[in-house]
Amino acid sequence: MSDYPGLDLMGLGDQIVVNAAEGTAFIPWDILEDAFGPLLWKQFSHWMRGQTSIPGGAFPWDVERYLQGLPIID
């Protein structure tokens, strides 16, 4: 179980990748797209517009905030 209950509900809690060299945790874009489906993926992509992210995926805390219906905090 991860530190993000919303991610666990979506089955994404165990999909968090940790890049030890950079000390960053993220969920790969392709995994998010598959988990969300077309409509939710489109809404999430729009929500993420302008948000700081890394090329490999979205930060777990950003996905969690989206699932909770909270605004972006950068």
C-alpha positions in Angstrom: 0.0 0.0 0.0 1.3 3.4 -0.9 1.1 6.8 0.9 -1.6 7.8 -1.6 -5.1 6.2 -0.9 -6.6 7.5 -4.1 -3.8 5.8 -6.1 -4.4 2.6 -4.2 -8.1 2.7 -5.1 -7.2 3.1 -8.8 -4.7 0.2 -8.6 -1.9 2.7 -9.1 -0.2 2.6 -5.7 2.1 -0.2 -6.7 2.9 1.5 -10.1 5.0 4.2 -8.6 8.5 4.2 -10.1 11.4 5.6 -8.1 14.4 7.0 -10.0 17.1 6.5 -7.4 19.6 8.6 -9.3 17.4 11.6 -9.3 15.5 10.9 -6.1 12.1 11.3 -7.9 9.0 9.1 -7.8 6.5 9.1 -10.7 3.8 7.1 -12.4 4.6 6.5 -16.1 2.3 8.2 -18.5 1.3 5.0 -20.3 0.2 3.3 -17.1 -1.9 6.4 -16.2 -3.4 6.4 -19.7 -4.4 2.7 -19.4 -5.7 3.1 -15.9 -7.8 6.2 -16.6 -9.3 5.3 -19.9 -10.0 7.8 -22.7 -12.3 10.3 -21.0 -10.6 10.5 -17.6 -7.2 10.6 -19.4 -8.3 13.6 -21.4 -9.5 15.4 -18.3 -6.4 14.6 -16.4 -4.2 15.7 -19.3 -6.1 19.0 -19.4 -5.8 19.4 -15.6 -2.0 18.7 -15.8 -1.5 21.4 -18.5 1.1 23.8 -17.1 2.0 21.6 -14.2 5.6 20.8 -13.5 6.3 17.1 -14.4 9.1 14.9 -15.7 9.3 13.3 -19.1 8.7 9.8 -17.7 5.4 10.5 -16.0 3.4 12.3 -13.3 4.3 12.8 -9.7 2.2 10.6 -7.4 1.1 13.6 -5.3 -0.3 15.3 -8.5 -2.3 12.3 -9.5 -3.6 12.0 -5.9 -4.7 15.7 -5.9 -6.4 15.2 -9.2 -8.3 12.2 -7.9 -9.4 14.2 -4.9 -10.7 17.0 -7.1 -8.1 19.4 -5.7 -6.4 22.2 -7.6 -2.8 22.1 -8.8 -0.2 23.4 -6.5 3.1 24.1 -8.0 
